[in-house]
Structures are given as structure tokens and as C-alpha cells.
Amino acid sequence: MPSGRIQVQLAAVPSEQAATAEWNRLRRRMPELLATQSLVVSRGEREGQPFWRVRTGAFEDNASARAFCERVKAAGGSCFVAPSG
């Protein structure tokens, strides 16, 4: 299981409940990638509208986070290394 500080973002959705639902959907769709991962939800705002980020990981470095994202994309998902901070 990853143990670093870098996260990847898998989705952005309009509510916290939708974030949990999207995480569950992704885990069913990509169990080989997400079974050992944990959900991290964070709130953001764009043009005055709130949204929730669906993130995972505690990757040691950007290279391992990028490699994970490539595997997610190869499985048909969306992914990017989340900016720090």
C-alpha cells in the first residue's frame, strides 16, 4: 500500500455523497487498482459553485503517482497527479 504524501485525482463531482458513490463505482470497475487504496474527499469551489474531489493515494513520488494514473487511464478511467498544497 502506498505510504507517501502525493495523491491522484480520479474525479470531481457536485456533492460529497456523489464522491462516495463515484468511488464505489470506480472500485467495482477497477478492483485490481483500487482495492488497496483509500478514498480521500476534498471540497473545492469553482466560479462560486462547490465541488468535491475524488482522490486516492499516498504515493512516495510523482513518478509512482504518474505510473498509477497511466494504469487507471489504460483501464478507461480519468486520473491526474493532484497539485500539492
N, C-alpha and C positions, 0 to 999 in steps of 0.2 A: 504494500500500500504506500502511496506517495507520502512524504513527510516534510516537504519544503513549504514555501510560502507563496508560490506562484499559482494562480488559478486560471482556469479557462472558462469562457462563457459559451454556453450551449444555446441559449435563447433569451429573449426579452418578451415579457407578457404583461397584460394590463392589470393583473391583480396577484396578490400573494397566493390565493387559492389556485389560480391558474398556473403559478410557478410550480406548486406541488404536483398538480395534475400533469404538467408537461414533463417534469422529472420522472414521474411514474411511467408515462408513455415512452419516454426515451429509454428507460431501464428495461422495459419489455422489448423494445425494438433492438437494443444493443447490449444485451446482458453480458456479453464477453468483455465489453469495455467498461461498463458502469457498475457491475455487481460489487466491486470492491471500493467504489467511490462514494462519497457523501455529498448530499445536496447542500449548497451554500446559496441562500437567497439574500439579495441586497436590493434596496429601493433606490431608484433614480428618478429624475424628472427631466422631461424634455418639453420645451415650449409650454411650461406650466402644467403639464399632464404627468402624473406619476406612472411609473412602470417598475416592474420587478425583474431583476436579472437572475437567470438560472445558471449558476456556476458550480464548478466542482474542482477538486484537486488541491493538492498541497505539493506541487511539483518542485523539485530541487532547483531547476534552472529553466531558462527559456527554451533550450533545445529539447528537453524532455516534454515540456508543455506543448511545443510545436509538433513533436512526434505524435503525441496523443491526439492532437487536433487532426493531424493527417489521417490517423486511423478512423476517427469519427467521420470525417468527410468521405473517406473511402466507403464507409458503411451508409452513406447517404444523409448524414447529419450536417449541421452547421456548427462551426466552432471557431473561436479565435482566442489567442492568449490575452487575458484581461490586463489592462494597464494597472500598474501598482499604484497604491495610494488611495 
